[in-house]
Amino acid sequence: MYAALWRILPGARWIKIIQIVVLAGVILSVAVEWVFPWVAATFIQPETSVEP
Amino acid sequence: MPLNIRFRKFFAKNSQFGFTRRAVDNVIGVTGELLMTAGVFVLLFLGWHVWYNDIISGIAQDNAGAALTEEWNTVPITVPEFDRSEGTSSGVANSPEPPVTRSGAAGERFATMLVPRFGATFERAIAGGIDPETVLNDRSAGIGHYSQTDDLGEIGNFAVAGHRTTYGAPFGNIAELRVGDRLYIETNAGWYVYRFRNLEYVWPNNTSVLKRVPESSAKAKGRILTLTSCHPKLSSAERIIAYSVFETFVPRDRGAPAEVAAIKAAG
């Protein structure tokens, strides 16, 4: 998978590295902005209140 | 025998699958890479949940609380009528009968809480209701008022909930409270001053901590502030409860108490 990604990306080695860093940044910010909050609210909501 | 060799032999024997050695190696390789990627994301998520989002939310909540009270300083003071004579029916000297501040509608911020023991810049907004999404997890609030409990200034129990870990953790230091520590609740009228009395650990369904006299059916005579949070940390197995007793009310036109002023200056 990652080997294939490396092959598909165009350009010289350092251009590929830049592209991968940008890609990782985009994926990470999508995760932090939308995916992680959703996962936290849906699956591991800590309960702080007393309820019957 | 390594797993991939075993798979290879299996597929070689069962040639009806029609896989080449290379395809099998690829499938195993990609599966492994996906699993490792998933593992990295789980770790990233935990780091985000327990540290990153907690810290960012905490800073945002402190700023939001300070901004809310800043607004109250610019609008004309709307102190409700109350008896300012000293030594009134509460029986405590220098303790005027406080005005009653009506609790906000669901999600509406109507007060802030300032607690020196919780941090030098601790000022978090209190909103109506205990909805996780719009109040407890929210970066502009953090503390929620149980709407079925009494209003600020009323005889009875003013009960609030807040996270102990994650989402800014307003009550992260709840177990560090010491007897006599002051907790301030600021409204546009002024500051309700409470002093911490004791902690209690209860089951999650023990709603009698919200009674007008907690854990009792006695007739309410004093004013109690009840904080509820989760216990142990990062778990929902039990609840930690902190009780404080009303001490006095400081109207806004008399200026902020020294500890409150220190928090404002540090924030």
Chai-1 contact restraints between the chains, C-beta under 6 A:
chainA,res_idxA,chainB,res_idxB,connection_type,confidence,min_distance_angstrom,max_distance_angstrom,comment,restraint_id
A,M1,B,V30,contact,1.0,0.0,6.0,A-B,restraint_1
A,M1,B,E33,contact,1.0,0.0,6.0,A-B,restraint_2
A,Y2,B,E33,contact,1.0,0.0,6.0,A-B,restraint_3
A,F36,B,F45,contact,1.0,0.0,6.0,A-B,restraint_4
A,F36,B,W48,contact,1.0,0.0,6.0,A-B,restraint_5
A,A40,B,H49,contact,1.0,0.0,6.0,A-B,restraint_6
A,Q45,B,P132,contact,1.0,0.0,6.0,A-B,restraint_7
A,P46,B,C230,contact,1.0,0.0,6.0,A-B,restraint_8
A,P46,B,S236,contact,1.0,0.0,6.0,A-B,restraint_9
A,E47,B,S236,contact,1.0,0.0,6.0,A-B,restraint_10
A,T48,B,A161,contact,1.0,0.0,6.0,A-B,restraint_11
A,T48,B,H163,contact,1.0,0.0,6.0,A-B,restraint_12
A,T48,B,S229,contact,1.0,0.0,6.0,A-B,restraint_13
A,T48,B,C230,contact,1.0,0.0,6.0,A-B,restraint_14
A,S49,B,I130,contact,1.0,0.0,6.0,A-B,restraint_15
A,S49,B,A161,contact,1.0,0.0,6.0,A-B,restraint_16
A,S49,B,T228,contact,1.0,0.0,6.0,A-B,restraint_17
A,V50,B,N206,contact,1.0,0.0,6.0,A-B,restraint_18
A,V50,B,T207,contact,1.0,0.0,6.0,A-B,restraint_19
A,V50,B,V209,contact,1.0,0.0,6.0,A-B,restraint_20
A,V50,B,T228,contact,1.0,0.0,6.0,A-B,restraint_21
A,V50,B,R239,contact,1.0,0.0,6.0,A-B,restraint_22
A,P52,B,N205,contact,1.0,0.0,6.0,A-B,restraint_23
A,P52,B,T207,contact,1.0,0.0,6.0,A-B,restraint_24
